[in-house]
Amino acid sequence: MSVLHDLSATEQAELIKAKEISPLELMRHYLERIDRHDRRLGAFITLTPEAALEAAERATAQVREAADPRELPPLFGVPTAIKDLYPTAGVRTTLGSAALGDYVPEADGHAVGLLKAAGLISVGKTNVPEFGVVCYTANDLAPDARTPWDETRSSSGSSGGAAAAVAAGLLPIAYGSDGAGSIRTPAATCGLIGLKSSRGAAPHCENLTARRRSRFRRDDRQPVRPVRRFGEGEYRTDYVLEGPSPAIWTEA
C-alpha cells in the first residue's frame, strides 16, 4: 500500500470500506503530520484533535459493525477541515479576525452539514485572510499560510489554508469557497486542482451579516468546492456538495 497521505480521498474511502485501513488509523496519521508540519505552513486557525479522534473511533466501530460497509456514505471516515468562513457548531469560527476570536456558533452552515452527511470528519478550521477579503492568507490569529513548494511564498487566498494543508499532505481534501479566485489561485500556487462552479450548482458560503453577529446569510457569489491533488476518479469529492443552499437565514 502507498503511504496514506499519498492516496486520494476516494482511494482512502475505498480502503476504509474494504477494512484495509480504519478511520482511526487514518486520522492519527494526519494529526501527526499536522503536528509536525503546520507550524511552518500556517494551514489552520483552529484544530480540534480530540473531537476528530472521537469521531474517527465512532466511524471505525461503524465500519466494523456494518453488514456491508460499501453502503456507508461516499467519503466515510476521510479527514477534512472546514474553511474558517463557514459556521461550525461548537467550534470557533473567526473569519480570520481577532474581533471574532472567541465566537462559537451553535449550528452548522448548510455546506458543513452536507460534508458531515458524506462521512467526512473535520480536524478543525483552515486559515483565511481577515473576512476573506484579500488574495493572500494572513491575519492576527495564525501564521501566514504558505505554499509547501516554497515556504518563503504565500499560498494565496482566501482558501490559502485549505490549499496549503492538502498540498503538504496534512489532509487528503479540504473545502473552500470562490467568489473571485479564492479556490483557483490557492490551488494554482500549491499545485492542486480547484474549480469554481456555476451559481446554483453547489452550496454557497454563509457569511456573518453586519446586522447581527449570530446570523449568517447565503452568498450566491461564493460556491463551495474542494481543493484536491487528483483529477480523474475524484468526482465524488465534488458531488457530495450538489445544488444551491436553502434561501433562508440560518441562526448560528
Contacts in CASP RR format, 6 or more apart in sequence:
PFRMAT RR
TARGET T0000
AUTHOR 0000-0000-0000
METHOD contacts of the structure
MODEL  1
MSVLHDLSATEQAELIKAKEISPLELMRHYLERIDRHDRRLGAFITLTPE
AALEAAERATAQVREAADPRELPPLFGVPTAIKDLYPTAGVRTTLGSAAL
GDYVPEADGHAVGLLKAAGLISVGKTNVPEFGVVCYTANDLAPDARTPWD
ETRSSSGSSGGAAAAVAAGLLPIAYGSDGAGSIRTPAATCGLIGLKSSRG
AAPHCENLTARRRSRFRRDDRQPVRPVRRFGEGEYRTDYVLEGPSPAIWT
EA
1 15 0 8 1.000
1 20 0 8 1.000
1 21 0 8 1.000
4 12 0 8 1.000
4 21 0 8 1.000
4 25 0 8 1.000
4 26 0 8 1.000
4 29 0 8 1.000
4 30 0 8 1.000
5 29 0 8 1.000
5 30 0 8 1.000
5 33 0 8 1.000
5 169 0 8 1.000
5 170 0 8 1.000
5 172 0 8 1.000
7 15 0 8 1.000
7 172 0 8 1.000
8 172 0 8 1.000
8 173 0 8 1.000
8 228 0 8 1.000
8 229 0 8 1.000
8 230 0 8 1.000
8 233 0 8 1.000
8 234 0 8 1.000
9 75 0 8 1.000
9 78 0 8 1.000
9 80 0 8 1.000
9 172 0 8 1.000
9 173 0 8 1.000
9 228 0 8 1.000
9 234 0 8 1.000
9 236 0 8 1.000
9 237 0 8 1.000
10 75 0 8 1.000
10 230 0 8 1.000
10 233 0 8 1.000
10 234 0 8 1.000
10 236 0 8 1.000
10 237 0 8 1.000
12 21 0 8 1.000
12 26 0 8 1.000
12 77 0 8 1.000
12 78 0 8 1.000
12 172 0 8 1.000
13 74 0 8 1.000
13 75 0 8 1.000
13 76 0 8 1.000
13 77 0 8 1.000
13 78 0 8 1.000
13 236 0 8 1.000
15 21 0 8 1.000
16 22 0 8 1.000
16 23 0 8 1.000
16 26 0 8 1.000
16 59 0 8 1.000
16 63 0 8 1.000
16 69 0 8 1.000
16 76 0 8 1.000
16 77 0 8 1.000
16 78 0 8 1.000
17 63 0 8 1.000
17 69 0 8 1.000
17 70 0 8 1.000
17 72 0 8 1.000
17 76 0 8 1.000
18 69 0 8 1.000
19 63 0 8 1.000
19 64 0 8 1.000
19 69 0 8 1.000
22 56 0 8 1.000
22 60 0 8 1.000
22 63 0 8 1.000
23 56 0 8 1.000
23 57 0 8 1.000
23 59 0 8 1.000
23 60 0 8 1.000
23 63 0 8 1.000
23 76 0 8 1.000
23 77 0 8 1.000
23 78 0 8 1.000
23 121 0 8 1.000
24 53 0 8 1.000
24 56 0 8 1.000
24 57 0 8 1.000
24 59 0 8 1.000
24 60 0 8 1.000
26 56 0 8 1.000
26 77 0 8 1.000
26 78 0 8 1.000
26 79 0 8 1.000
27 52 0 8 1.000
27 53 0 8 1.000
27 55 0 8 1.000
27 56 0 8 1.000
27 77 0 8 1.000
27 79 0 8 1.000
27 121 0 8 1.000
27 123 0 8 1.000
28 53 0 8 1.000
28 56 0 8 1.000
30 79 0 8 1.000
30 123 0 8 1.000
30 169 0 8 1.000
30 170 0 8 1.000
30 171 0 8 1.000
30 172 0 8 1.000
31 49 0 8 1.000
31 52 0 8 1.000
31 53 0 8 1.000
31 123 0 8 1.000
33 168 0 8 1.000
33 169 0 8 1.000
33 170 0 8 1.000
34 43 0 8 1.000
34 44 0 8 1.000
34 47 0 8 1.000
34 123 0 8 1.000
34 165 0 8 1.000
34 170 0 8 1.000
37 148 0 8 1.000
37 168 0 8 1.000
37 170 0 8 1.000
38 44 0 8 1.000
38 165 0 8 1.000
38 170 0 8 1.000
39 143 0 8 1.000
40 143 0 8 1.000
40 146 0 8 1.000
40 151 0 8 1.000
41 143 0 8 1.000
41 145 0 8 1.000
41 146 0 8 1.000
41 148 0 8 1.000
41 151 0 8 1.000
41 155 0 8 1.000
41 161 0 8 1.000
41 164 0 8 1.000
41 165 0 8 1.000
41 168 0 8 1.000
41 170 0 8 1.000
42 127 0 8 1.000
42 142 0 8 1.000
42 143 0 8 1.000
42 144 0 8 1.000
42 145 0 8 1.000
42 146 0 8 1.000
42 161 0 8 1.000
42 164 0 8 1.000
43 126 0 8 1.000
43 127 0 8 1.000
43 145 0 8 1.000
43 160 0 8 1.000
43 161 0 8 1.000
43 162 0 8 1.000
43 164 0 8 1.000
43 165 0 8 1.000
43 168 0 8 1.000
43 170 0 8 1.000
44 81 0 8 1.000
44 123 0 8 1.000
44 124 0 8 1.000
44 125 0 8 1.000
44 126 0 8 1.000
44 127 0 8 1.000
44 142 0 8 1.000
44 161 0 8 1.000
44 165 0 8 1.000
45 84 0 8 1.000
45 92 0 8 1.000
45 94 0 8 1.000
45 96 0 8 1.000
45 125 0 8 1.000
45 126 0 8 1.000
45 127 0 8 1.000
45 128 0 8 1.000
45 139 0 8 1.000
45 141 0 8 1.000
45 142 0 8 1.000
46 84 0 8 1.000
46 91 0 8 1.000
46 92 0 8 1.000
46 94 0 8 1.000
46 124 0 8 1.000
46 125 0 8 1.000
47 123 0 8 1.000
47 124 0 8 1.000
48 91 0 8 1.000
48 122 0 8 1.000
48 123 0 8 1.000
48 124 0 8 1.000
49 123 0 8 1.000
51 91 0 8 1.000
52 79 0 8 1.000
52 121 0 8 1.000
52 122 0 8 1.000
52 123 0 8 1.000
52 124 0 8 1.000
55 121 0 8 1.000
56 77 0 8 1.000
56 79 0 8 1.000
56 121 0 8 1.000
59 76 0 8 1.000
59 77 0 8 1.000
59 119 0 8 1.000
59 121 0 8 1.000
62 72 0 8 1.000
62 76 0 8 1.000
63 69 0 8 1.000
63 72 0 8 1.000
63 76 0 8 1.000
66 72 0 8 1.000
69 76 0 8 1.000
72 119 0 8 1.000
73 117 0 8 1.000
73 118 0 8 1.000
73 119 0 8 1.000
74 118 0 8 1.000
74 119 0 8 1.000
74 236 0 8 1.000
74 240 0 8 1.000
75 118 0 8 1.000
75 119 0 8 1.000
75 120 0 8 1.000
75 173 0 8 1.000
75 236 0 8 1.000
75 237 0 8 1.000
75 240 0 8 1.000
76 118 0 8 1.000
76 119 0 8 1.000
77 119 0 8 1.000
77 120 0 8 1.000
77 121 0 8 1.000
78 119 0 8 1.000
78 120 0 8 1.000
78 121 0 8 1.000
78 172 0 8 1.000
78 173 0 8 1.000
79 120 0 8 1.000
79 121 0 8 1.000
79 122 0 8 1.000
79 123 0 8 1.000
79 171 0 8 1.000
79 172 0 8 1.000
80 115 0 8 1.000
80 120 0 8 1.000
80 121 0 8 1.000
80 122 0 8 1.000
80 123 0 8 1.000
80 171 0 8 1.000
80 172 0 8 1.000
80 173 0 8 1.000
80 174 0 8 1.000
80 175 0 8 1.000
81 122 0 8 1.000
81 123 0 8 1.000
81 124 0 8 1.000
81 125 0 8 1.000
81 126 0 8 1.000
81 162 0 8 1.000
81 165 0 8 1.000
81 171 0 8 1.000
81 174 0 8 1.000
82 88 0 8 1.000
82 91 0 8 1.000
82 112 0 8 1.000
82 115 0 8 1.000
82 122 0 8 1.000
82 124 0 8 1.000
82 125 0 8 1.000
82 126 0 8 1.000
82 175 0 8 1.000
83 125 0 8 1.000
83 126 0 8 1.000
83 128 0 8 1.000
83 158 0 8 1.000
83 159 0 8 1.000
83 161 0 8 1.000
83 162 0 8 1.000
83 174 0 8 1.000
83 175 0 8 1.000
83 176 0 8 1.000
83 177 0 8 1.000
83 205 0 8 1.000
84 93 0 8 1.000
84 94 0 8 1.000
84 95 0 8 1.000
84 96 0 8 1.000
84 125 0 8 1.000
84 126 0 8 1.000
84 127 0 8 1.000
84 128 0 8 1.000
85 95 0 8 1.000
85 128 0 8 1.000
85 132 0 8 1.000
85 158 0 8 1.000
85 177 0 8 1.000
85 205 0 8 1.000
85 207 0 8 1.000
86 93 0 8 1.000
86 109 0 8 1.000
86 111 0 8 1.000
86 112 0 8 1.000
86 177 0 8 1.000
86 205 0 8 1.000
86 206 0 8 1.000
86 224 0 8 1.000
87 93 0 8 1.000
87 105 0 8 1.000
87 107 0 8 1.000
87 108 0 8 1.000
87 109 0 8 1.000
87 112 0 8 1.000
87 206 0 8 1.000
87 216 0 8 1.000
87 250 0 8 1.000
87 252 0 8 1.000
88 105 0 8 1.000
88 108 0 8 1.000
88 109 0 8 1.000
88 112 0 8 1.000
88 122 0 8 1.000
88 124 0 8 1.000
88 125 0 8 1.000
89 105 0 8 1.000
89 106 0 8 1.000
89 107 0 8 1.000
89 108 0 8 1.000
89 252 0 8 1.000
90 104 0 8 1.000
90 105 0 8 1.000
90 106 0 8 1.000
91 104 0 8 1.000
91 105 0 8 1.000
91 122 0 8 1.000
91 124 0 8 1.000
91 125 0 8 1.000
92 101 0 8 1.000
92 102 0 8 1.000
92 103 0 8 1.000
92 104 0 8 1.000
92 125 0 8 1.000
93 100 0 8 1.000
93 103 0 8 1.000
93 104 0 8 1.000
93 105 0 8 1.000
93 125 0 8 1.000
93 252 0 8 1.000
94 100 0 8 1.000
94 101 0 8 1.000
94 103 0 8 1.000
94 125 0 8 1.000
94 141 0 8 1.000
95 128 0 8 1.000
95 130 0 8 1.000
95 131 0 8 1.000
95 132 0 8 1.000
95 207 0 8 1.000
95 208 0 8 1.000
96 127 0 8 1.000
96 128 0 8 1.000
96 129 0 8 1.000
96 130 0 8 1.000
96 131 0 8 1.000
96 132 0 8 1.000
96 139 0 8 1.000
96 141 0 8 1.000
96 142 0 8 1.000
97 130 0 8 1.000
97 131 0 8 1.000
97 139 0 8 1.000
97 140 0 8 1.000
97 141 0 8 1.000
98 139 0 8 1.000
98 140 0 8 1.000
98 141 0 8 1.000
100 208 0 8 1.000
101 141 0 8 1.000
103 213 0 8 1.000
105 214 0 8 1.000
105 216 0 8 1.000
105 252 0 8 1.000
106 214 0 8 1.000
106 251 0 8 1.000
106 252 0 8 1.000
107 250 0 8 1.000
107 251 0 8 1.000
107 252 0 8 1.000
108 116 0 8 1.000
108 252 0 8 1.000
109 206 0 8 1.000
109 216 0 8 1.000
109 250 0 8 1.000
109 252 0 8 1.000
110 203 0 8 1.000
110 206 0 8 1.000
110 218 0 8 1.000
110 245 0 8 1.000
110 246 0 8 1.000
110 250 0 8 1.000
111 175 0 8 1.000
111 203 0 8 1.000
111 204 0 8 1.000
111 205 0 8 1.000
111 206 0 8 1.000
111 224 0 8 1.000
111 241 0 8 1.000
111 245 0 8 1.000
114 203 0 8 1.000
114 240 0 8 1.000
114 241 0 8 1.000
115 122 0 8 1.000
115 175 0 8 1.000
115 240 0 8 1.000
115 241 0 8 1.000
116 122 0 8 1.000
117 240 0 8 1.000
118 240 0 8 1.000
120 173 0 8 1.000
120 240 0 8 1.000
123 171 0 8 1.000
126 159 0 8 1.000
126 160 0 8 1.000
126 161 0 8 1.000
126 162 0 8 1.000
126 165 0 8 1.000
126 174 0 8 1.000
126 176 0 8 1.000
127 137 0 8 1.000
127 139 0 8 1.000
127 142 0 8 1.000
127 145 0 8 1.000
127 160 0 8 1.000
127 161 0 8 1.000
127 164 0 8 1.000
128 137 0 8 1.000
128 139 0 8 1.000
128 157 0 8 1.000
128 158 0 8 1.000
128 159 0 8 1.000
128 160 0 8 1.000
128 161 0 8 1.000
129 135 0 8 1.000
129 136 0 8 1.000
129 137 0 8 1.000
129 138 0 8 1.000
129 139 0 8 1.000
129 157 0 8 1.000
129 158 0 8 1.000
130 139 0 8 1.000
130 140 0 8 1.000
132 157 0 8 1.000
132 158 0 8 1.000
132 182 0 8 1.000
133 158 0 8 1.000
134 157 0 8 1.000
134 158 0 8 1.000
135 156 0 8 1.000
135 157 0 8 1.000
135 158 0 8 1.000
135 181 0 8 1.000
135 182 0 8 1.000
135 185 0 8 1.000
136 144 0 8 1.000
136 154 0 8 1.000
136 156 0 8 1.000
136 157 0 8 1.000
137 144 0 8 1.000
137 145 0 8 1.000
137 154 0 8 1.000
137 155 0 8 1.000
137 156 0 8 1.000
137 157 0 8 1.000
137 158 0 8 1.000
137 160 0 8 1.000
137 161 0 8 1.000
137 164 0 8 1.000
137 186 0 8 1.000
138 144 0 8 1.000
138 145 0 8 1.000
138 154 0 8 1.000
144 154 0 8 1.000
145 154 0 8 1.000
145 155 0 8 1.000
145 157 0 8 1.000
145 160 0 8 1.000
145 161 0 8 1.000
145 163 0 8 1.000
145 164 0 8 1.000
146 152 0 8 1.000
146 153 0 8 1.000
146 154 0 8 1.000
146 155 0 8 1.000
146 164 0 8 1.000
147 153 0 8 1.000
147 154 0 8 1.000
147 155 0 8 1.000
147 156 0 8 1.000
147 163 0 8 1.000
147 164 0 8 1.000
147 167 0 8 1.000
147 189 0 8 1.000
147 190 0 8 1.000
147 191 0 8 1.000
148 164 0 8 1.000
148 167 0 8 1.000
148 168 0 8 1.000
148 190 0 8 1.000
149 167 0 8 1.000
149 190 0 8 1.000
149 191 0 8 1.000
153 189 0 8 1.000
154 160 0 8 1.000
154 189 0 8 1.000
155 161 0 8 1.000
155 163 0 8 1.000
155 164 0 8 1.000
155 167 0 8 1.000
155 186 0 8 1.000
155 189 0 8 1.000
155 190 0 8 1.000
156 163 0 8 1.000
156 185 0 8 1.000
156 186 0 8 1.000
156 188 0 8 1.000
156 189 0 8 1.000
156 190 0 8 1.000
157 163 0 8 1.000
157 181 0 8 1.000
157 182 0 8 1.000
157 185 0 8 1.000
157 186 0 8 1.000
158 177 0 8 1.000
158 182 0 8 1.000
158 186 0 8 1.000
159 174 0 8 1.000
159 176 0 8 1.000
159 177 0 8 1.000
159 178 0 8 1.000
159 182 0 8 1.000
159 183 0 8 1.000
159 186 0 8 1.000
159 227 0 8 1.000
160 186 0 8 1.000
160 190 0 8 1.000
161 174 0 8 1.000
161 186 0 8 1.000
162 171 0 8 1.000
162 174 0 8 1.000
162 175 0 8 1.000
162 176 0 8 1.000
162 186 0 8 1.000
162 227 0 8 1.000
163 174 0 8 1.000
163 186 0 8 1.000
163 187 0 8 1.000
163 189 0 8 1.000
163 190 0 8 1.000
163 192 0 8 1.000
163 227 0 8 1.000
164 170 0 8 1.000
164 186 0 8 1.000
164 190 0 8 1.000
165 171 0 8 1.000
165 174 0 8 1.000
166 172 0 8 1.000
166 173 0 8 1.000
166 174 0 8 1.000
166 190 0 8 1.000
166 192 0 8 1.000
166 227 0 8 1.000
166 228 0 8 1.000
166 229 0 8 1.000
167 190 0 8 1.000
167 191 0 8 1.000
167 192 0 8 1.000
167 229 0 8 1.000
172 228 0 8 1.000
172 229 0 8 1.000
173 226 0 8 1.000
173 227 0 8 1.000
173 228 0 8 1.000
173 237 0 8 1.000
174 226 0 8 1.000
174 227 0 8 1.000
175 224 0 8 1.000
175 225 0 8 1.000
175 226 0 8 1.000
175 227 0 8 1.000
175 241 0 8 1.000
176 182 0 8 1.000
176 183 0 8 1.000
176 205 0 8 1.000
176 224 0 8 1.000
176 225 0 8 1.000
176 226 0 8 1.000
176 227 0 8 1.000
177 183 0 8 1.000
177 204 0 8 1.000
177 205 0 8 1.000
177 219 0 8 1.000
177 222 0 8 1.000
177 223 0 8 1.000
177 224 0 8 1.000
177 225 0 8 1.000
178 184 0 8 1.000
178 196 0 8 1.000
178 222 0 8 1.000
178 223 0 8 1.000
178 225 0 8 1.000
179 196 0 8 1.000
179 221 0 8 1.000
179 222 0 8 1.000
179 223 0 8 1.000
181 196 0 8 1.000
182 222 0 8 1.000
183 194 0 8 1.000
183 195 0 8 1.000
183 196 0 8 1.000
183 225 0 8 1.000
183 227 0 8 1.000
184 194 0 8 1.000
184 195 0 8 1.000
184 196 0 8 1.000
186 192 0 8 1.000
186 227 0 8 1.000
187 193 0 8 1.000
187 194 0 8 1.000
187 227 0 8 1.000
190 227 0 8 1.000
192 227 0 8 1.000
192 228 0 8 1.000
192 229 0 8 1.000
193 227 0 8 1.000
193 228 0 8 1.000
193 229 0 8 1.000
193 230 0 8 1.000
193 231 0 8 1.000
193 234 0 8 1.000
194 225 0 8 1.000
194 226 0 8 1.000
194 227 0 8 1.000
194 228 0 8 1.000
195 225 0 8 1.000
195 238 0 8 1.000
196 223 0 8 1.000
196 225 0 8 1.000
197 223 0 8 1.000
197 225 0 8 1.000
197 238 0 8 1.000
198 223 0 8 1.000
199 220 0 8 1.000
199 221 0 8 1.000
199 223 0 8 1.000
199 244 0 8 1.000
200 220 0 8 1.000
200 223 0 8 1.000
200 243 0 8 1.000
200 244 0 8 1.000
201 223 0 8 1.000
201 242 0 8 1.000
201 243 0 8 1.000
201 244 0 8 1.000
202 223 0 8 1.000
202 224 0 8 1.000
202 225 0 8 1.000
202 238 0 8 1.000
202 241 0 8 1.000
202 242 0 8 1.000
202 243 0 8 1.000
202 244 0 8 1.000
203 223 0 8 1.000
203 224 0 8 1.000
203 241 0 8 1.000
203 243 0 8 1.000
203 244 0 8 1.000
203 245 0 8 1.000
204 218 0 8 1.000
204 219 0 8 1.000
204 220 0 8 1.000
204 221 0 8 1.000
204 222 0 8 1.000
204 223 0 8 1.000
204 224 0 8 1.000
204 244 0 8 1.000
204 245 0 8 1.000
205 219 0 8 1.000
205 222 0 8 1.000
205 223 0 8 1.000
205 224 0 8 1.000
206 216 0 8 1.000
206 217 0 8 1.000
206 218 0 8 1.000
206 219 0 8 1.000
206 245 0 8 1.000
206 250 0 8 1.000
207 216 0 8 1.000
207 217 0 8 1.000
207 219 0 8 1.000
207 222 0 8 1.000
208 215 0 8 1.000
208 216 0 8 1.000
209 215 0 8 1.000
209 216 0 8 1.000
209 217 0 8 1.000
214 251 0 8 1.000
214 252 0 8 1.000
215 249 0 8 1.000
215 250 0 8 1.000
215 251 0 8 1.000
215 252 0 8 1.000
216 249 0 8 1.000
216 250 0 8 1.000
216 252 0 8 1.000
217 249 0 8 1.000
217 250 0 8 1.000
218 245 0 8 1.000
218 246 0 8 1.000
218 247 0 8 1.000
218 248 0 8 1.000
220 244 0 8 1.000
224 241 0 8 1.000
225 238 0 8 1.000
225 241 0 8 1.000
226 237 0 8 1.000
226 238 0 8 1.000
228 234 0 8 1.000
228 237 0 8 1.000
END
